[in-house]
């Protein structure tokens, strides 16, 4: 029955497929939004923890004269910044690739 609803007949008599878009079951979208919100807040918390640990590594490296710890702290901050940039840009990249999600 889905194939009948997802096609249309043209003037020449050929059947062409129409767009079929995914639809969440009733009540599932609110739970999905809640779960997505929790994950997004968790990622932001990990960014804060990553910066704090990196700053701690820089300070500990300076205090205890361990250059490798200071370098690791700087690399950690750079990685967190790059991850934050990806966190902001990747949703639009994925949206551009997937479009509306209709097939």
Secondary structure, DSSP 8 states (H G I E B T S, - for coil): -HHHHTEEE-TTS-EEE--------TTHHHHHHHHHHHHHHHHHHHHHHHHHHHHHHHHHHHHTT-HHHHHHHHHHHHHHHHHHHHHHHHHHHHHHHHTTS--
